[in-house]
């Protein structure tokens, strides 16, 4: 076997791996990246991008169906699922081509194949060894199931759901987190009858309780059914359907069961145990600088405990490249990472929930502004609101938004949180009228003691 060496060997070409590769190359380091599937990873091929394309197609379906509300005579003739998939696949293909071009432009050496870690800084691929002064593990995540629940036939995960060639008439979604509510939203817009089953007491349980209540109210209006606080007990499938049972004894008949119970770390079978990596339930443990317990070995993205978000992995990849290059980057504050659920209505948040802030500070002040006071939201006919959480010291430590398109507003909210701004800092800033962004401005005016359109 011959040795091939570089400053960095990166295992995995998803958001974390490729961001690390590109930044390291920009900083003059030599990079070898190993990827067994397609560059771009889950986010581009089986996650963020294709699901958001489906959600946009779902929004178009709703607009066509509801044209009368706006004085426009339109009707939904039906869903051409082949056309929807073609639109989705074209977006993915275009972005994939772009990523491939960036690898060439950055002169990153890409090795195709499954890599196995055989030493502290050595990866073997198809009998060839690659050695790096540093090793970055970025092997991502997979769609999880539950013990005893076999994926296959009418029991599917998001991987299969993305490529369905028909719209199911009836679906049960197991899991009311981000992935579950997004697919529920798509299928409801496409005309399916949807029931979500969630073991925890509310939908999107990781979000502020206020956001869950807003989303649940909106889903009821849309006819999306959900059972919260009940455990799934089993599923049986036949040629024609699947029967889902829950602990209350209730049963639900459906064409499909979507298992959306989260994503697990993709760490088995890569030889991580060969170098004595510290791990917990499959996750790779790191310090705040993303260093593992093995010198020269880093981990980024979904295999590191915390939020499993593409933009987190992306930023961690940049951080590690800069750290290796001696740039001493600032540690990433996990609470400062924005989170968006792209169902209709969207839920977007950054910082702490009210409950987390009270736990951290002993007390917290909150303010909620309804989108009913916002002109652009009325034009869009969306409901929801803005919730601010203020620490006893005065800085705004949490922002949660619910409503159509509010994912686009989280950019300003994450700046406010990450710059530790107070209500008084933000209140004088001018927000364009009429925009939904104005609702953020109004909420900060009110929190600063200057409520104009609202009675504080």
N, C-alpha and C positions, 0 to 999 in steps of 0.2 A: 504494500500500500504506500502511495506517495502522500506527503503532507502538503497542504495548501494553507498558507497563513495570511492573517489580516489583523488590523487593529481591533475590529469588531466582527464576531460571528453572531448573526441574529437568527433565531429559530422562530419562524412565523412571519408571514408577509401581510398581516392585517393592519388595522389602523395604527396600533402601537409599533409593530415591527417596521412598517415602511416609513413612518414618521421619524423613527430613530435612525434608519438607514439614510434618509435624505439629509437630515440635519447633520449627522456625523460626516457625510460626504462633503457637505458645504463647509464644514470645519476642517477639512483636509485629511480626514481619517480614511483608511482603506476599509471597505465593508464587503462582507460576504453574507448574503441573506438566503436562507433555506426555506423553501415553501413546497409542500406536497400537493397543494390544490392551486387555486387561482390567486394571483396577487390581488390585494384588496380585501380579502378575508370575508368574514361573516357579514360585516356591515354593508359592503358593496353588493355581495352576491345573494345573501340569504337573510338580511336584516334591515337596517335603517332604510337604505335606498329603495329596494323593491316594495317594502311595506308602505312607505310614504307615497310611492306612485299609486298603489292600490287605494290608499286613503284619499288621494286627490281625485281619482276616478269616481270614488264613492261620493265625494263632494259634488262633482259634476252631475251625478245621478240625482242627488237631492235637489240641486238647483233646477234641473229639468222638471222634476216632479212637482216642485213648489213654485213654478213661475207665476201662477195666479196671484200669489201673495204680493208680487211686485208689479202686477198689471201686465205681465208678459204671458201671452198664450203659448205655453209649452207643455209637452207631456213626455213622460218617460215611456218609450216604446219597448224598452227591454235592455238587458245587459248582453253585449256581445263579448263573452269572456275571452274568446280568442283575440279579439281586438284589444281588450284591456291588457292581456298578457303580452301582446306584441308591443304595445306602448311602454309597458314596464320594462320589458327585455331590451328595448331600444335605448332607454335611459341608462340601464346598467351597462350595456355594451359600449356606449359612448364614453362613460366614465372609466370603464375598464381599460379602454384603449389609451385614455389619458394617463392613467396610472402606469401602464407599461412604458409609455413614452418618457415619463418622469424617471423611471429606473435607468433608462438609457442615458438620459440627459445628465443624471447624477453619477453616471459610471459606477453603479452598484453591481457587483457580480451576483447574479441570481442562480442558485443551484436548485434544480427541480428534483423533488423526491422527499421521502419521509426521513427526517433527521433523528438520530439517537445520540444522546449525550453519553460519551464513553470516558470522559475525563473532565477535570475542573474547567477546562477551556477548549475542549475538543468535541466536535460533532461529526458523526459518521453518516454518510448518505450513500447508499448503493455501493458500499465497499470502499468509498473514498473518504479520507479524513480531512477535516478542515479545522485549523487551530486559530483561535483569536487571543489577542492579549486580554480581551474582555469578551464575555459571552452574555448575550441578552436573550432571555426566554420570553417569547411572545406568542404562545401557542393557542390563545383564545379560549372559546367556550363552545359548548354544544347544548342543544335543546334537551332538557331533563325530562324524565318520566317519573312515575311513582313505583315503589316496589310492587311487583306482580302485575303491573299494567304494561302489556306488550304493545309496542307501536307497530301498526301494520293494518292493512285493509281500511276499515272505516275509522280507526283510531289513529289520529295523525298529530304531528307537531307543526310548528310554524314552517319548518323546512318543506313539508309536503303541501301545506295550506297555500304557500306562495305560488305553487304551480298547478293548482286545481284547474281542470278544463271544464268545470261546470259550477253553477251557483247552487249550493245545497238549499233544499227547502227548509229544513230544520237542523239547527246545530246546537250542541251543548258545548260550552267553553269551560274547561276545567282550569280555574285560576282567574282572579279578577285584578291581576297586576297589569303592568304596562302592555305586555304582548296580548294578554287576554282581552282587555277592553278595546285595543286597537282593531283586532280581527273581528270582535263582536260588532264594532262600529261599521266596519266595511261591509260585512255580510248583511247587517240590518239595512244599510243604504241600498244594497243590491236586491233587497226584497225578501231575505230569509227571515225565518222566525228563530230568534236567538235567546238562549238561556245561559247565564253565567253562574257557575257554582264556585263559591269562594269560602275556604275554611275560616278565614279571619272575619272579624265582625263587619268589615266594610270593603267596598271596592277601592282600588289604588291605596292599599293600607299603609304604604310607606309615606304617603303625602299627609299634609295637614288635614285633620278631621273635617274642617270646614270645606275643603276641596272635594273630599269624598261625598259629602252631603249634596254639594252643587252638582257633581257628576251624576249621582244616583237620581236626583230630581230630573235632570235632562234626559237620562236614559229611560226613565219611566215615561216621559212625554213622547219619546221616540218609539216606545213599545218594546224596548229591550228588557227582557225579564232577568232578574238575578236573585239568587239565594245566597245570602251571606251568613257566616257563622255556622255553616254545616259542612261536615266532612264527607268526602266522596268515599264510598265503600266498594264500588266495583262496576265493571262494564262488561256486557256480553254482546257480541255482534253476530248477525246472521247475514245472509246474502243481501237482504233488503234494508237493514238498518242496524242501529246500535241502541242498547238499553242501558242507561246510566242510573245507578242506585246511589242514594245518599243515606246518612245514618238515621234520618228521621223516618226512613222506610219509604219515602217518595221515590218514584222512578220517572225518568224522562226518556221518551222515545225520540230518536233523531236519526238523520242520515249520516251525520258525522260527529265524532267527539274530538275536539281540538284540545290537546294536552298542553297547557300554557302555565306550567308550574315553575318557571324560571330556567336559568341556564347554569350548567355545571362547568367547572374548570377542566379544560382539555389537557390534562397532565399525565394521564396513564399511557404507558407504552413508549415514552420518549426517553427513558433511561435516567430520569431525574434522581432515582434512588441510587444510581451508580456513584454519584458524587456527594451523597449524604445531605441533600437539601432539606432544610427544615420545612415541613409541610403540615397542613391541618385540613382534614376532610377534602384532600385533593388540591387545595389552594397552596400556592407558594408564599411563604411568609417573608416579608421584607421589612427593612427599617423605613423611616420617612423619606430616605433618599433612594428608595427602591433597590437597595443592596440586599442580597440574600446572605445567609450565614457562611456561604462559600466565597472567599475572596475573588474579586474579578467577575463574579456572576450576578447579573441583575435580572429582575423580572418586571414586566409591564402588562397593563391591560386586564382582561377578564380573569386571568389566573391569579391576580393579586386581590386579596379580600377587599371588598368595598363596592362602589357603584360599578355596574357592568355597562359602561357607556362608551361608544366609539370615541367621543371627543375627550374622554378621560384617558383612554389608552394612547390617543394621538399626542396629547400634552405630556404624558409620562414618557413617551418615546423621545420627544424633543428634550425633555429634562435629562434623561439618561445620557443622550448623546453629548449634551453640554457638560454634564458632570464628568464624563470620561475625558472630555477635551480640556478639563481643568477650568471651565468657565464659572464654576460655583453658582449654579442657578438657584433661585429661591424655591424652597420646599412648597409643594402644591397643597393648598388647603382644600381638603375633600369637600367641606361644606360649601365652598365657593364654586363648585362645579354645577352649572345649570342642568336641570332635569326637565324634560318635556315628554308628555304623553300625547300622541297626535290623533286621538279619537275626536269625535265631534260631540260636545265641545272639547277643546284642548285643555290640558292641565299643565302649567309650567311653574317651576319653583326654583329658588336658590336660597342657600342659608338654612336656618333652623325652622322647624315647625314650632307652633306655639307650645306644644308639650315638651319638645326638646329644649326650647329656650327657658321654660320654667324650671326644668330639671337642672340646667346649667347655671342659671342666675338666681334661682329661688323665686323670682317673679318676672313677669314680662307684660308690657302694655301692647294691646293689639288694636288695629283699626281696620274695618272692612268697608270698602266702597263698592256699591253695586254698579254693574254696567248699565243699569237702567238710567243712570244720570249721564251716560256718555252718548253723544250724538252719533258718532260713527257706528257704535254698537247697535243703536236703534236702526240705522240704515241697513246694517247687515242682518238685522233681526236675530241677534244673538243675546243670550243672557249669561250671567256669571258675575265676576267681580274681581277685586284686588284686595288681598289681605296683607297687611304689614305687621311685623312683629318687632317691637323696640325693646332693647335691653335697658336695665335700670340706669346704665351709664349714658343712655341717649342715642347710641348708634342703632341703625336699623339692621337687625341680625337675621331677618327672614322676610322673603317676599314670595307670595303664592298668587298665581293668576289662573282664572278659569274663564273660558269663553272661546268662541271661534277665533282662530289665528293668533292667540296670545303667545304662542311659541316664539313669534317674531318680536315680542316685547321683552323677552327674558334677557336680551343683551344689555339693555339699560339697567335692569334689575341686578344683573351679576356685577356690573361696574359699581353700583351703589353698595352692594354687600362687600365686595372685595376691597373697596376704598374706605370701608368703615364710615360711610357718610351718615350724617344725622338728618332728621327731617328738615331742619333749618338749612342744611347745605343744599338740599334738593329743591325745596319749596320755591326759591327765586328763579330756578332754571325754567326757561320757557318751552312749553310743549306745543307742537303745531296743532291747529284746529282746522277741521275736525278729524282727529285720529283716535284710534283706541289707546295710543300711547299717552294721550291726554289724561286718561283715567289714572295712570300712574302718577302724573303730576298733581291731579286733584287730590289723590289719596295722601300724598306727601304734604300738600297745603293743609289738609285737614289735620294730619298728625302734628304739624307744626303750630296748630292752634288757629288756623285761618280758613275754616271751612267756608266755601263760597256757595256751591250748588247743593250742599248737604248740610243737615243740622248735626253737628258733631256729637 
